[in-house]
Amino acid sequence: MLISNQQKKNFRAIGHNLKPIVTISHKGLTASIGHEIDRALNDHELIKIKINTRDRENRKEITNQICEQHDAKCIQSIGYIALVYRPSKNTDPKLSNLTQASP
């Protein structure tokens, strides 16, 4: 999945006002968290994930695992928050963060 710099800039602007949908604790990625991330990506396409671990490398590894497992793209990762995008096959305009943000 190729995303242009302009699209990334637009996604970061949309993501600025979003609140984290999923929080990952020190236990890491579990099956139930994986299902919740998948559901959120299907519904919203662009989501924020909060990763509550102190180790920066561990946060980066968890973000990479999420992107690989869910065929998603990390748009931005700052501190404990990762902004993740995956296009939905059947977009519901009432749920999608991208269609709600467009004028």
C-alpha positions in Angstrom: 0.0 0.0 0.0 1.6 3.2 -1.1 0.6 6.5 0.6 1.7 9.8 -0.8 3.2 12.5 1.4 0.1 14.6 0.8 -2.1 11.8 2.0 0.0 11.3 5.1 -0.2 15.0 5.9 -4.0 14.9 5.5 -4.3 11.8 7.7 -2.1 13.4 10.4 -4.4 16.5 10.3 -7.5 14.3 10.7 -5.8 12.1 13.4 -4.9 15.2 15.5 -8.5 15.4 16.8 -9.0 11.7 17.3 -8.8 10.0 20.7 -7.1 6.6 21.1 -9.6 3.7 20.4 -7.4 0.9 21.6 -5.0 0.9 24.6 -2.3 -1.8 24.8 -0.9 -2.4 28.2 2.4 -4.0 29.4 0.9 -7.4 28.4 1.4 -6.5 24.7 -0.7 -7.8 21.9 -3.3 -10.4 22.8 -5.9 -12.1 20.7 -8.7 -9.9 22.0 -6.7 -6.7 21.4 -6.0 -8.0 17.9 -9.7 -8.5 17.2 -10.5 -5.0 18.6 -7.9 -3.4 16.3 -9.2 -5.3 13.3 -12.8 -4.2 14.1 -11.7 -0.6 14.6 -9.8 -0.5 11.4 -12.8 -2.0 9.5 -15.1 0.6 10.9 -13.0 3.8 11.1 -10.0 3.2 8.7 -7.8 5.7 10.6 -7.3 5.0 14.3 -5.1 6.0 17.2 -3.6 3.3 19.4 -2.1 4.0 22.8 0.8 1.7 23.7 1.6 1.9 27.4 5.1 0.6 27.7 8.1 2.6 28.8 10.6 1.0 26.3 10.7 2.9 23.0 11.9 -0.1 21.1 9.1 -2.2 22.5 6.5 0.4 21.3 8.1 0.4 17.9 8.0 -3.4 17.7 4.4 -3.5 18.8 3.5 -0.9 16.2 5.3 -2.9 13.5 3.5 -6.1 14.6 0.1 -4.4 14.4 0.8 -3.1 10.9 2.0 -6.6 9.7 -0.8 -8.5 11.3 -3.6 -6.2 10.1 -2.1 -5.2 6.7 -2.1 -1.5 7.9 0.2 1.4 7.6 1.7 3.4 10.4 1.1 7.1 9.5 2.7 8.6 12.6 4.1 7.5 15.9 4.7 10.1 18.6 5.4 9.0 22.2 2.9 6.5 23.3 0.5 7.1 20.4 0.5 5.5 17.0 -1.8 6.6 14.1 -2.6 3.6 12.0 -4.5 3.5 8.6 -6.0 0.7 6.6 -8.5 1.3 3.8 -11.8 -0.5 4.3 -13.5 -2.6 1.6 -17.0 -1.5 2.7 -16.8 1.9 4.1 -19.6 3.1 6.3 -19.7 6.9 6.0 -21.3 7.2 9.5 -18.3 5.4 11.1 -15.3 6.3 8.9 -13.0 9.0 10.3 -12.0 9.9 6.8 -15.4 10.6 5.4 -16.5 12.4 8.5 -13.5 14.7 8.3 -13.9 15.6 4.6 -16.0 18.7 3.8 
